[in-house]
Amino acid sequence: MAENEIKLFNDKQIRTKWDEEIGDYYFSVIDVIAVLTESSNPSRYWSELKKKICEEQGQPFENIERLKLPAKDGKMRLTDVANTKQLLRIIQSVPSPKAEPFKQWLAQVGSERLDEIVDPELGMERLKSTYRKKGYSEKWISQRMRSIEIRDDLTAEWDRVGVEEGLEYAILTNEISKASFGLTTRQHKNYKGLKKESLRDNMTNAELVINMLGELATTEISKTENPGGFEESKHVAKRGGNIAGNARKELEANTGRKVLSKANAKDKNLLEN
């Protein structure tokens, strides 16, 4: 499995996850239902729709996978997901004027993914384009792209040493964050007034650099010492975060300004500071 991704349909977020084995995305069914119906309770809508489909077909609805995806509270929670073929069947049962545009969007997403497999740089260019449309500066976007590369290197290293994706990734990320900033990722988001938004997309350049240093240091130490799984990787994560934390403190001592900032993407100009 690849890392979780957020796709945008008409500026609405849909959680996805690419599966190498089936060569397709899994899409959060609840997110799709929310987009198509604008229901105030998409979970209930989906539950009732499943029953309706079962009754019409006279048999149980085809197997729906459940995968851990990031929830609004930032935690990884199990949720119903469907691949493209399954999702098209579900869409047929949802009366919505957005159904046809959504089908076209699905085809585009699949085509783009195939293009990105052949040429990975296309994915990065599309992500840059998304950030530009949201109003981020070129300087900030460049920093964010680098942070993604460093994060990918870190998760690849964790996978190599036997750390499990999901909860263990989240715990190790928190260890780095606590040592780097003195806050967990949830506390950092609260400090910025965020709820379900991406923390990294709301970091200033200075915060991004400190965050990158913590993750880079953790990766390099891990590659050197080859920790045996999760518990040993926790100690490595703390040490990597401490390197970033010491750099942050030294920078603050020399500038008289705190790196930790309440600035967020609501005012993207502030992220430059």
PyRosetta script that sets phi, psi and omega in degrees:
from pyrosetta import init, pose_from_sequence

init()
pose = pose_from_sequence("MAENEIKLFNDKQIRTKWDEEIGDYYFSVIDVIAVLTESSNPSRYWSELKKKICEEQGQPFENIERLKLPAKDGKMRLTDVANTKQLLRIIQSVPSPKAEPFKQWLAQVGSERLDEIVDPELGMERLKSTYRKKGYSEKWISQRMRSIEIRDDLTAEWDRVGVEEGLEYAILTNEISKASFGLTTRQHKNYKGLKKESLRDNMTNAELVINMLGELATTEISKTENPGGFEESKHVAKRGGNIAGNARKELEANTGRKVLSKANAKDKNLLEN")
pose.set_psi(1, 142.0)
pose.set_omega(1, 173.9)
pose.set_phi(2, -86.0)
pose.set_psi(2, 174.9)
pose.set_omega(2, 177.2)
pose.set_phi(3, -66.2)
pose.set_psi(3, 156.2)
pose.set_omega(3, 175.2)
pose.set_phi(4, -62.1)
pose.set_psi(4, 145.3)
pose.set_omega(4, 178.2)
pose.set_phi(5, -130.6)
pose.set_psi(5, 151.6)
pose.set_omega(5, 173.2)
pose.set_phi(6, -107.1)
pose.set_psi(6, 121.7)
pose.set_omega(6, 175.1)
pose.set_phi(7, -104.4)
pose.set_psi(7, 150.9)
pose.set_omega(7, -178.6)
pose.set_phi(8, -113.3)
pose.set_psi(8, 127.4)
pose.set_omega(8, 171.3)
pose.set_phi(9, -119.4)
pose.set_psi(9, 112.0)
pose.set_omega(9, -176.7)
pose.set_phi(10, 51.8)
pose.set_psi(10, 43.7)
pose.set_omega(10, 178.5)
pose.set_phi(11, 69.4)
pose.set_psi(11, 7.6)
pose.set_omega(11, 176.4)
pose.set_phi(12, -98.1)
pose.set_psi(12, 134.8)
pose.set_omega(12, -175.9)
pose.set_phi(13, -81.1)
pose.set_psi(13, 134.2)
pose.set_omega(13, 174.8)
pose.set_phi(14, -128.5)
pose.set_psi(14, 120.1)
pose.set_omega(14, -179.1)
pose.set_phi(15, -76.0)
pose.set_psi(15, 135.0)
pose.set_omega(15, -179.2)
pose.set_phi(16, -137.2)
pose.set_psi(16, 165.5)
pose.set_omega(16, 174.4)
pose.set_phi(17, -150.6)
pose.set_psi(17, 126.5)
pose.set_omega(17, 179.7)
pose.set_phi(18, -82.2)
pose.set_psi(18, 134.2)
pose.set_omega(18, 178.8)
pose.set_phi(19, -113.5)
pose.set_psi(19, 114.8)
pose.set_omega(19, -177.9)
pose.set_phi(20, -64.2)
pose.set_psi(20, -33.8)
pose.set_omega(20, -175.4)
pose.set_phi(21, -66.3)
pose.set_psi(21, -42.9)
pose.set_omega(21, -178.9)
pose.set_phi(22, -93.5)
pose.set_psi(22, -9.5)
pose.set_omega(22, -179.9)
pose.set_phi(23, 63.9)
pose.set_psi(23, 39.8)
pose.set_omega(23, -176.7)
pose.set_phi(24, -154.5)
pose.set_psi(24, 164.3)
pose.set_omega(24, 174.1)
pose.set_phi(25, -84.1)
pose.set_psi(25, 150.7)
pose.set_omega(25, 160.7)
pose.set_phi(26, -102.4)
pose.set_psi(26, 133.8)
pose.set_omega(26, -178.8)
pose.set_phi(27, -113.3)
pose.set_psi(27, 140.8)
pose.set_omega(27, 174.9)
pose.set_phi(28, -66.5)
pose.set_psi(28, 117.3)
pose.set_omega(28, -177.7)
pose.set_phi(29, -64.1)
pose.set_psi(29, -40.2)
pose.set_omega(29, -179.5)
pose.set_phi(30, -60.3)
pose.set_psi(30, -41.6)
pose.set_omega(30, 179.7)
pose.set_phi(31, -63.6)
pose.set_psi(31, -41.0)
pose.set_omega(31, -179.8)
pose.set_phi(32, -66.5)
pose.set_psi(32, -43.4)
pose.set_omega(32, 178.2)
pose.set_phi(33, -59.9)
pose.set_psi(33, -41.9)
pose.set_omega(33, -179.8)
pose.set_phi(34, -61.7)
pose.set_psi(34, -40.2)
pose.set_omega(34, -179.7)
pose.set_phi(35, -68.5)
pose.set_psi(35, -44.8)
pose.set_omega(35, -175.0)
pose.set_phi(36, -72.8)
pose.set_psi(36, -36.6)
pose.set_omega(36, -172.0)
pose.set_phi(37, -105.8)
pose.set_psi(37, -20.3)
pose.set_omega(37, -173.1)
pose.set_phi(38, 55.0)
pose.set_psi(38, 30.6)
pose.set_omega(38, 179.3)
pose.set_phi(39, -67.9)
pose.set_psi(39, 144.8)
pose.set_omega(39, 176.8)
pose.set_phi(40, -75.1)
pose.set_psi(40, -15.6)
pose.set_omega(40, 179.0)
pose.set_phi(41, -138.6)
pose.set_psi(41, 74.6)
pose.set_omega(41, -177.1)
pose.set_phi(42, -62.8)
pose.set_psi(42, -28.1)
pose.set_omega(42, 178.7)
pose.set_phi(43, -64.1)
pose.set_psi(43, -44.2)
pose.set_omega(43, 179.2)
pose.set_phi(44, -67.9)
pose.set_psi(44, -40.4)
pose.set_omega(44, 179.0)
pose.set_phi(45, -58.0)
pose.set_psi(45, -45.7)
pose.set_omega(45, -179.7)
pose.set_phi(46, -64.9)
pose.set_psi(46, -39.8)
pose.set_omega(46, 178.9)
pose.set_phi(47, -61.1)
pose.set_psi(47, -44.7)
pose.set_omega(47, 180.0)
pose.set_phi(48, -70.4)
pose.set_psi(48, -34.2)
pose.set_omega(48, 179.3)
pose.set_phi(49, -66.4)
pose.set_psi(49, -39.9)
pose.set_omega(49, 178.2)
pose.set_phi(50, -59.4)
pose.set_psi(50, -43.8)
pose.set_omega(50, 179.0)
pose.set_phi(51, -62.5)
pose.set_psi(51, -41.9)
pose.set_omega(51, -178.7)
pose.set_phi(52, -63.5)
pose.set_psi(52, -44.7)
pose.set_omega(52, -179.6)
pose.set_phi(53, -63.1)
pose.set_psi(53, -40.9)
pose.set_omega(53, 179.2)
pose.set_phi(54, -62.1)
pose.set_psi(54, -42.2)
pose.set_omega(54, -179.4)
pose.set_phi(55, -66.5)
pose.set_psi(55, -39.9)
pose.set_omega(55, -178.9)
pose.set_phi(56, -68.6)
pose.set_psi(56, -37.0)
pose.set_omega(56, -177.7)
pose.set_phi(57, -85.9)
pose.set_psi(57, -18.3)
pose.set_omega(57, -178.2)
pose.set_phi(58, 71.5)
pose.set_psi(58, 19.5)
pose.set_omega(58, 179.1)
pose.set_phi(59, -155.2)
pose.set_psi(59, 160.3)
pose.set_omega(59, -179.4)
pose.set_phi(60, -59.0)
pose.set_psi(60, 146.8)
pose.set_omega(60, 177.2)
pose.set_phi(61, -63.0)
pose.set_psi(61, 141.2)
pose.set_omega(61, -176.7)
pose.set_phi(62, -54.7)
pose.set_psi(62, 153.2)
pose.set_omega(62, -174.1)
pose.set_phi(63, -50.8)
pose.set_psi(63, 125.9)
pose.set_omega(63, 176.4)
pose.set_phi(64, -111.2)
pose.set_psi(64, 124.1)
pose.set_omega(64, 178.8)
pose.set_phi(65, -70.5)
pose.set_psi(65, 155.9)
pose.set_omega(65, 171.3)
pose.set_phi(66, -124.2)
pose.set_psi(66, 121.8)
pose.set_omega(66, -179.1)
pose.set_phi(67, -124.8)
pose.set_psi(67, 156.3)
pose.set_omega(67, 176.1)
pose.set_phi(68, -82.2)
pose.set_psi(68, 119.3)
pose.set_omega(68, 177.2)
pose.set_phi(69, -126.9)
pose.set_psi(69, 155.1)
pose.set_omega(69, -179.6)
pose.set_phi(70, -64.9)
pose.set_psi(70, 125.2)
pose.set_omega(70, 179.3)
pose.set_phi(71, -90.5)
pose.set_psi(71, 178.7)
pose.set_omega(71, -178.1)
pose.set_phi(72, -61.5)
pose.set_psi(72, -28.6)
pose.set_omega(72, -179.5)
pose.set_phi(73, -84.7)
pose.set_psi(73, 4.6)
pose.set_omega(73, 178.0)
pose.set_phi(74, 88.8)
pose.set_psi(74, -10.5)
pose.set_omega(74, -178.9)
pose.set_phi(75, -87.9)
pose.set_psi(75, 156.3)
pose.set_omega(75, 177.8)
pose.set_phi(76, -84.5)
pose.set_psi(76, 119.3)
pose.set_omega(76, -176.9)
pose.set_phi(77, -130.1)
pose.set_psi(77, 146.4)
pose.set_omega(77, 178.4)
pose.set_phi(78, -66.3)
pose.set_psi(78, 136.1)
pose.set_omega(78, 177.6)
pose.set_phi(79, -147.8)
pose.set_psi(79, 152.7)
pose.set_omega(79, 178.5)
pose.set_phi(80, -66.6)
pose.set_psi(80, 134.4)
pose.set_omega(80, 177.3)
pose.set_phi(81, -131.4)
pose.set_psi(81, 156.6)
pose.set_omega(81, 179.3)
pose.set_phi(82, -138.9)
pose.set_psi(82, 143.5)
pose.set_omega(82, 173.8)
pose.set_phi(83, -78.5)
pose.set_psi(83, 179.3)
pose.set_omega(83, -174.0)
pose.set_phi(84, -59.3)
pose.set_psi(84, -46.1)
pose.set_omega(84, -178.9)
pose.set_phi(85, -61.4)
pose.set_psi(85, -45.5)
pose.set_omega(85, 179.3)
pose.set_phi(86, -64.3)
pose.set_psi(86, -39.5)
pose.set_omega(86, -177.1)
pose.set_phi(87, -66.2)
pose.set_psi(87, -36.9)
pose.set_omega(87, 177.9)
pose.set_phi(88, -62.3)
pose.set_psi(88, -37.1)
pose.set_omega(88, 177.1)
pose.set_phi(89, -66.2)
pose.set_psi(89, -40.2)
pose.set_omega(89, 179.3)
pose.set_phi(90, -65.4)
pose.set_psi(90, -43.6)
pose.set_omega(90, -178.2)
pose.set_phi(91, -59.7)
pose.set_psi(91, -35.9)
pose.set_omega(91, 179.7)
pose.set_phi(92, -61.0)
pose.set_psi(92, -23.2)
pose.set_omega(92, -177.5)
pose.set_phi(93, -95.7)
pose.set_psi(93, 2.5)
pose.set_omega(93, -178.4)
pose.set_phi(94, -110.9)
pose.set_psi(94, 110.1)
pose.set_omega(94, 177.6)
pose.set_phi(95, -70.7)
pose.set_psi(95, 108.6)
pose.set_omega(95, -176.6)
pose.set_phi(96, -155.9)
pose.set_psi(96, 135.3)
pose.set_omega(96, 175.4)
pose.set_phi(97, -66.7)
pose.set_psi(97, -13.5)
pose.set_omega(97, -179.4)
pose.set_phi(98, -89.2)
pose.set_psi(98, -2.5)
pose.set_omega(98, -174.7)
pose.set_phi(99, -59.9)
pose.set_psi(99, -49.6)
pose.set_omega(99, -177.9)
pose.set_phi(100, -66.0)
pose.set_psi(100, -48.2)
pose.set_omega(100, 175.8)
pose.set_phi(101, -57.6)
pose.set_psi(101, -34.5)
pose.set_omega(101, -179.3)
pose.set_phi(102, -69.4)
pose.set_psi(102, -37.8)
pose.set_omega(102, 177.6)
pose.set_phi(103, -62.3)
pose.set_psi(103, -40.6)
pose.set_omega(103, 178.3)
pose.set_phi(104, -64.4)
pose.set_psi(104, -38.1)
pose.set_omega(104, 178.0)
pose.set_phi(105, -64.1)
pose.set_psi(105, -41.7)
pose.set_omega(105, 178.2)
pose.set_phi(106, -59.1)
pose.set_psi(106, -44.3)
pose.set_omega(106, -179.9)
pose.set_phi(107, -63.2)
pose.set_psi(107, -39.4)
pose.set_omega(107, 179.7)
pose.set_phi(108, -66.1)
pose.set_psi(108, -43.6)
pose.set_omega(108, 179.5)
pose.set_phi(109, -59.7)
pose.set_psi(109, -43.8)
pose.set_omega(109, 179.3)
pose.set_phi(110, -64.8)
pose.set_psi(110, -41.8)
pose.set_omega(110, 179.0)
pose.set_phi(111, -64.2)
pose.set_psi(111, -42.2)
pose.set_omega(111, -179.9)
pose.set_phi(112, -63.8)
pose.set_psi(112, -37.9)
pose.set_omega(112, -179.6)
pose.set_phi(113, -64.6)
pose.set_psi(113, -42.0)
pose.set_omega(113, 178.3)
pose.set_phi(114, -62.9)
pose.set_psi(114, -39.9)
pose.set_omega(114, 177.1)
pose.set_phi(115, -62.2)
pose.set_psi(115, -40.0)
pose.set_omega(115, -177.1)
pose.set_phi(116, -69.8)
pose.set_psi(116, -30.1)
pose.set_omega(116, 177.0)
pose.set_phi(117, -65.1)
pose.set_psi(117, -40.7)
pose.set_omega(117, 178.2)
pose.set_phi(118, -70.6)
pose.set_psi(118, -42.1)
pose.set_omega(118, -177.8)
pose.set_phi(119, -135.1)
pose.set_psi(119, 91.2)
pose.set_omega(119, -176.5)
pose.set_phi(120, -56.2)
pose.set_psi(120, -24.9)
pose.set_omega(120, -179.3)
pose.set_phi(121, -63.6)
pose.set_psi(121, -26.2)
pose.set_omega(121, 179.2)
pose.set_phi(122, -61.7)
pose.set_psi(122, -38.1)
pose.set_omega(122, 178.9)
pose.set_phi(123, -62.9)
pose.set_psi(123, -42.0)
pose.set_omega(123, 179.0)
pose.set_phi(124, -65.6)
pose.set_psi(124, -39.0)
pose.set_omega(124, 179.7)
pose.set_phi(125, -66.2)
pose.set_psi(125, -38.4)
pose.set_omega(125, 178.8)
pose.set_phi(126, -66.6)
pose.set_psi(126, -37.9)
pose.set_omega(126, 178.9)
pose.set_phi(127, -66.3)
pose.set_psi(127, -41.3)
pose.set_omega(127, 176.7)
pose.set_phi(128, -58.5)
pose.set_psi(128, -43.3)
pose.set_omega(128, -179.7)
pose.set_phi(129, -61.6)
pose.set_psi(129, -38.9)
pose.set_omega(129, 178.3)
pose.set_phi(130, -63.6)
pose.set_psi(130, -43.8)
pose.set_omega(130, 178.6)
pose.set_phi(131, -63.9)
pose.set_psi(131, -39.2)
pose.set_omega(131, 178.8)
pose.set_phi(132, -61.7)
pose.set_psi(132, -43.1)
pose.set_omega(132, 179.9)
pose.set_phi(133, -62.7)
pose.set_psi(133, -28.7)
pose.set_omega(133, 179.1)
pose.set_phi(134, -83.1)
pose.set_psi(134, -5.7)
pose.set_omega(134, 174.4)
pose.set_phi(135, 97.3)
pose.set_psi(135, 11.3)
pose.set_omega(135, 177.8)
pose.set_phi(136, -75.3)
pose.set_psi(136, 150.5)
pose.set_omega(136, 179.5)
pose.set_phi(137, -78.4)
pose.set_psi(137, 160.2)
pose.set_omega(137, 179.2)
pose.set_phi(138, -62.9)
pose.set_psi(138, -37.0)
pose.set_omega(138, 179.2)
pose.set_phi(139, -62.1)
pose.set_psi(139, -46.1)
pose.set_omega(139, -179.2)
pose.set_phi(140, -66.5)
pose.set_psi(140, -42.4)
pose.set_omega(140, -178.7)
pose.set_phi(141, -60.6)
pose.set_psi(141, -42.5)
pose.set_omega(141, 179.0)
pose.set_phi(142, -59.3)
pose.set_psi(142, -42.8)
pose.set_omega(142, 179.4)
pose.set_phi(143, -65.4)
pose.set_psi(143, -40.5)
pose.set_omega(143, -178.4)
pose.set_phi(144, -66.7)
pose.set_psi(144, -39.3)
pose.set_omega(144, 178.5)
pose.set_phi(145, -61.9)
pose.set_psi(145, -40.8)
pose.set_omega(145, 178.8)
pose.set_phi(146, -65.4)
pose.set_psi(146, -37.7)
pose.set_omega(146, -179.5)
pose.set_phi(147, -65.8)
pose.set_psi(147, -33.6)
pose.set_omega(147, 177.7)
pose.set_phi(148, -65.9)
pose.set_psi(148, -42.9)
pose.set_omega(148, 178.4)
pose.set_phi(149, -60.8)
pose.set_psi(149, -43.2)
pose.set_omega(149, -178.8)
pose.set_phi(150, -67.3)
pose.set_psi(150, -40.1)
pose.set_omega(150, 177.2)
pose.set_phi(151, -63.6)
pose.set_psi(151, -41.7)
pose.set_omega(151, 178.7)
pose.set_phi(152, -62.2)
pose.set_psi(152, -40.2)
pose.set_omega(152, 177.4)
pose.set_phi(153, -61.8)
pose.set_psi(153, -40.0)
pose.set_omega(153, -179.0)
pose.set_phi(154, -66.4)
pose.set_psi(154, -48.0)
pose.set_omega(154, -178.7)
pose.set_phi(155, -66.0)
pose.set_psi(155, -32.7)
pose.set_omega(155, 176.1)
pose.set_phi(156, -65.2)
pose.set_psi(156, -38.0)
pose.set_omega(156, 178.1)
pose.set_phi(157, -68.5)
pose.set_psi(157, -42.8)
pose.set_omega(157, 177.2)
pose.set_phi(158, -59.7)
pose.set_psi(158, -41.9)
pose.set_omega(158, 178.3)
pose.set_phi(159, -62.3)
pose.set_psi(159, -39.6)
pose.set_omega(159, -179.1)
pose.set_phi(160, -62.1)
pose.set_psi(160, -37.9)
pose.set_omega(160, -175.6)
pose.set_phi(161, -93.6)
pose.set_psi(161, 6.4)
pose.set_omega(161, 172.6)
pose.set_phi(162, 94.3)
pose.set_psi(162, 16.2)
pose.set_omega(162, 174.8)
pose.set_phi(163, -78.8)
pose.set_psi(163, 136.6)
pose.set_omega(163, -177.2)
pose.set_phi(164, -87.9)
pose.set_psi(164, 135.7)
pose.set_omega(164, 178.5)
pose.set_phi(165, -64.0)
pose.set_psi(165, 148.2)
pose.set_omega(165, 179.4)
pose.set_phi(166, 106.5)
pose.set_psi(166, -118.0)
pose.set_omega(166, -175.2)
pose.set_phi(167, -60.8)
pose.set_psi(167, -45.6)
pose.set_omega(167, -178.1)
pose.set_phi(168, -65.2)
pose.set_psi(168, -39.8)
pose.set_omega(168, 174.2)
pose.set_phi(169, -57.3)
pose.set_psi(169, -46.0)
pose.set_omega(169, -176.8)
pose.set_phi(170, -63.3)
pose.set_psi(170, -40.4)
pose.set_omega(170, -179.7)
pose.set_phi(171, -65.4)
pose.set_psi(171, -44.9)
pose.set_omega(171, -179.7)
pose.set_phi(172, -66.1)
pose.set_psi(172, -37.8)
pose.set_omega(172, 176.7)
pose.set_phi(173, -61.3)
pose.set_psi(173, -40.3)
pose.set_omega(173, 177.3)
pose.set_phi(174, -64.4)
pose.set_psi(174, -37.6)
pose.set_omega(174, 178.6)
pose.set_phi(175, -62.0)
pose.set_psi(175, -43.6)
pose.set_omega(175, 177.9)
pose.set_phi(176, -64.2)
pose.set_psi(176, -43.8)
pose.set_omega(176, -178.0)
pose.set_phi(177, -63.4)
pose.set_psi(177, -44.2)
pose.set_omega(177, -179.5)
pose.set_phi(178, -61.9)
pose.set_psi(178, -41.1)
pose.set_omega(178, -179.6)
pose.set_phi(179, -74.0)
pose.set_psi(179, -31.7)
pose.set_omega(179, -177.6)
pose.set_phi(180, -79.4)
pose.set_psi(180, -45.1)
pose.set_omega(180, -172.7)
pose.set_phi(181, -116.4)
pose.set_psi(181, -10.3)
pose.set_omega(181, -175.3)
pose.set_phi(182, 79.3)
pose.set_psi(182, 11.8)
pose.set_omega(182, -179.3)
pose.set_phi(183, -138.6)
pose.set_psi(183, 148.8)
pose.set_omega(183, 169.4)
pose.set_phi(184, -72.8)
pose.set_psi(184, 168.5)
pose.set_omega(184, 178.9)
pose.set_phi(185, -62.4)
pose.set_psi(185, -36.6)
pose.set_omega(185, 178.7)
pose.set_phi(186, -66.5)
pose.set_psi(186, -43.2)
pose.set_omega(186, 178.0)
pose.set_phi(187, -64.2)
pose.set_psi(187, -37.4)
pose.set_omega(187, 177.7)
pose.set_phi(188, -63.8)
pose.set_psi(188, -42.9)
pose.set_omega(188, 178.2)
pose.set_phi(189, -64.5)
pose.set_psi(189, -41.9)
pose.set_omega(189, 178.1)
pose.set_phi(190, -61.5)
pose.set_psi(190, -39.6)
pose.set_omega(190, 179.8)
pose.set_phi(191, -60.2)
pose.set_psi(191, -34.4)
pose.set_omega(191, -179.8)
pose.set_phi(192, -89.8)
pose.set_psi(192, -1.1)
pose.set_omega(192, -179.5)
pose.set_phi(193, 75.0)
pose.set_psi(193, 30.1)
pose.set_omega(193, -178.6)
pose.set_phi(194, -98.5)
pose.set_psi(194, 154.9)
pose.set_omega(194, 175.4)
pose.set_phi(195, -117.5)
pose.set_psi(195, -87.9)
pose.set_omega(195, -179.3)
pose.set_phi(196, -96.3)
pose.set_psi(196, -2.8)
pose.set_omega(196, -178.4)
pose.set_phi(197, -66.5)
pose.set_psi(197, 156.2)
pose.set_omega(197, 176.5)
pose.set_phi(198, -68.5)
pose.set_psi(198, 128.6)
pose.set_omega(198, 178.3)
pose.set_phi(199, -63.5)
pose.set_psi(199, -45.2)
pose.set_omega(199, -176.7)
pose.set_phi(200, -63.2)
pose.set_psi(200, -34.0)
pose.set_omega(200, 178.2)
pose.set_phi(201, -72.0)
pose.set_psi(201, -5.9)
pose.set_omega(201, -180.0)
pose.set_phi(202, -119.5)
pose.set_psi(202, 14.7)
pose.set_omega(202, 177.8)
pose.set_phi(203, -88.2)
pose.set_psi(203, 147.1)
pose.set_omega(203, 171.4)
pose.set_phi(204, -75.0)
pose.set_psi(204, 169.5)
pose.set_omega(204, 176.9)
pose.set_phi(205, -57.2)
pose.set_psi(205, -42.5)
pose.set_omega(205, -178.7)
pose.set_phi(206, -63.6)
pose.set_psi(206, -43.4)
pose.set_omega(206, 178.8)
pose.set_phi(207, -63.9)
pose.set_psi(207, -41.4)
pose.set_omega(207, 178.9)
pose.set_phi(208, -60.3)
pose.set_psi(208, -43.1)
pose.set_omega(208, -178.8)
pose.set_phi(209, -63.9)
pose.set_psi(209, -45.0)
pose.set_omega(209, 178.3)
pose.set_phi(210, -63.2)
pose.set_psi(210, -42.3)
pose.set_omega(210, 179.2)
pose.set_phi(211, -62.0)
pose.set_psi(211, -44.0)
pose.set_omega(211, 178.8)
pose.set_phi(212, -62.8)
pose.set_psi(212, -41.2)
pose.set_omega(212, -179.4)
pose.set_phi(213, -62.2)
pose.set_psi(213, -42.6)
pose.set_omega(213, 178.5)
pose.set_phi(214, -61.0)
pose.set_psi(214, -42.0)
pose.set_omega(214, -179.0)
pose.set_phi(215, -73.9)
pose.set_psi(215, -39.7)
pose.set_omega(215, 177.6)
pose.set_phi(216, -62.7)
pose.set_psi(216, -45.3)
pose.set_omega(216, -179.8)
pose.set_phi(217, -62.3)
pose.set_psi(217, -41.6)
pose.set_omega(217, 178.8)
pose.set_phi(218, -61.5)
pose.set_psi(218, -43.5)
pose.set_omega(218, 179.2)
pose.set_phi(219, -61.4)
pose.set_psi(219, -46.7)
pose.set_omega(219, -176.7)
pose.set_phi(220, -66.2)
pose.set_psi(220, -41.0)
pose.set_omega(220, 178.0)
pose.set_phi(221, -64.0)
pose.set_psi(221, -42.0)
pose.set_omega(221, -179.1)
pose.set_phi(222, -63.3)
pose.set_psi(222, -42.8)
pose.set_omega(222, 179.1)
pose.set_phi(223, -62.7)
pose.set_psi(223, -34.1)
pose.set_omega(223, -178.4)
pose.set_phi(224, -76.2)
pose.set_psi(224, -40.5)
pose.set_omega(224, -171.5)
pose.set_phi(225, -100.4)
pose.set_psi(225, -14.3)
pose.set_omega(225, 179.5)
pose.set_phi(226, 49.9)
pose.set_psi(226, 63.7)
pose.set_omega(226, 179.2)
pose.set_phi(227, -61.2)
pose.set_psi(227, 149.5)
pose.set_omega(227, -178.2)
pose.set_phi(228, -92.8)
pose.set_psi(228, 76.3)
pose.set_omega(228, 175.3)
pose.set_phi(229, 90.6)
pose.set_psi(229, -161.0)
pose.set_omega(229, -169.1)
pose.set_phi(230, -64.7)
pose.set_psi(230, -52.2)
pose.set_omega(230, -173.7)
pose.set_phi(231, -61.2)
pose.set_psi(231, -44.5)
pose.set_omega(231, 178.7)
pose.set_phi(232, -68.9)
pose.set_psi(232, -32.3)
pose.set_omega(232, 178.4)
pose.set_phi(233, -68.5)
pose.set_psi(233, -25.5)
pose.set_omega(233, 176.3)
pose.set_phi(234, -62.7)
pose.set_psi(234, -43.2)
pose.set_omega(234, 179.3)
pose.set_phi(235, -65.1)
pose.set_psi(235, -38.7)
pose.set_omega(235, 178.1)
pose.set_phi(236, -64.5)
pose.set_psi(236, -41.6)
pose.set_omega(236, -179.5)
pose.set_phi(237, -62.4)
pose.set_psi(237, -40.8)
pose.set_omega(237, 177.9)
pose.set_phi(238, -62.8)
pose.set_psi(238, -43.0)
pose.set_omega(238, -179.0)
pose.set_phi(239, -67.5)
pose.set_psi(239, -40.2)
pose.set_omega(239, 177.3)
pose.set_phi(240, -63.9)
pose.set_psi(240, -41.2)
pose.set_omega(240, 177.9)
pose.set_phi(241, -66.1)
pose.set_psi(241, -35.4)
pose.set_omega(241, 179.1)
pose.set_phi(242, -63.2)
pose.set_psi(242, -35.4)
pose.set_omega(242, 177.3)
pose.set_phi(243, -61.0)
pose.set_psi(243, -44.7)
pose.set_omega(243, 178.6)
pose.set_phi(244, -68.6)
pose.set_psi(244, -38.1)
pose.set_omega(244, -179.8)
pose.set_phi(245, -63.7)
pose.set_psi(245, -40.7)
pose.set_omega(245, 177.8)
pose.set_phi(246, -65.3)
pose.set_psi(246, -39.0)
pose.set_omega(246, 177.7)
pose.set_phi(247, -64.5)
pose.set_psi(247, -40.8)
pose.set_omega(247, 178.5)
pose.set_phi(248, -61.0)
pose.set_psi(248, -47.1)
pose.set_omega(248, -178.9)
pose.set_phi(249, -63.0)
pose.set_psi(249, -39.4)
pose.set_omega(249, 179.1)
pose.set_phi(250, -66.9)
pose.set_psi(250, -40.2)
pose.set_omega(250, 177.5)
pose.set_phi(251, -63.0)
pose.set_psi(251, -44.0)
pose.set_omega(251, 180.0)
pose.set_phi(252, -63.6)
pose.set_psi(252, -38.7)
pose.set_omega(252, 179.8)
pose.set_phi(253, -65.2)
pose.set_psi(253, -33.3)
pose.set_omega(253, -177.0)
pose.set_phi(254, -86.1)
pose.set_psi(254, -22.6)
pose.set_omega(254, -178.2)
pose.set_phi(255, -106.8)
pose.set_psi(255, -19.8)
pose.set_omega(255, -176.5)
pose.set_phi(256, 74.1)
pose.set_psi(256, 13.4)
pose.set_omega(256, 179.9)
pose.set_phi(257, -123.9)
pose.set_psi(257, 143.0)
pose.set_omega(257, 177.3)
pose.set_phi(258, -76.2)
pose.set_psi(258, 138.2)
pose.set_omega(258, 175.2)
pose.set_phi(259, -72.8)
pose.set_psi(259, -43.0)
pose.set_omega(259, 179.2)
pose.set_phi(260, -60.0)
pose.set_psi(260, 126.7)
pose.set_omega(260, -173.7)
pose.set_phi(261, -131.2)
pose.set_psi(261, 145.5)
pose.set_omega(261, 174.7)
pose.set_phi(262, -84.0)
pose.set_psi(262, -4.6)
pose.set_omega(262, 179.7)
pose.set_phi(263, -60.7)
pose.set_psi(263, 142.2)
pose.set_omega(263, 175.7)
pose.set_phi(264, -142.7)
pose.set_psi(264, -177.7)
pose.set_omega(264, -171.5)
pose.set_phi(265, -70.9)
pose.set_psi(265, -4.5)
pose.set_omega(265, 175.5)
pose.set_phi(266, -64.9)
pose.set_psi(266, -29.4)
pose.set_omega(266, 173.0)
pose.set_phi(267, -129.4)
pose.set_psi(267, 89.8)
pose.set_omega(267, -171.2)
pose.set_phi(268, -65.0)
pose.set_psi(268, -21.9)
pose.set_omega(268, 177.0)
pose.set_phi(269, -61.7)
pose.set_psi(269, -33.0)
pose.set_omega(269, -178.8)
pose.set_phi(270, -68.3)
pose.set_psi(270, -24.2)
pose.set_omega(270, -178.8)
pose.set_phi(271, -70.6)
pose.set_psi(271, -14.8)
pose.set_omega(271, 177.7)
pose.set_phi(272, -76.5)
pose.set_psi(272, -18.4)
pose.set_omega(272, -174.2)
pose.set_phi(273, -89.9)
pose.dump_pdb("model.pdb")
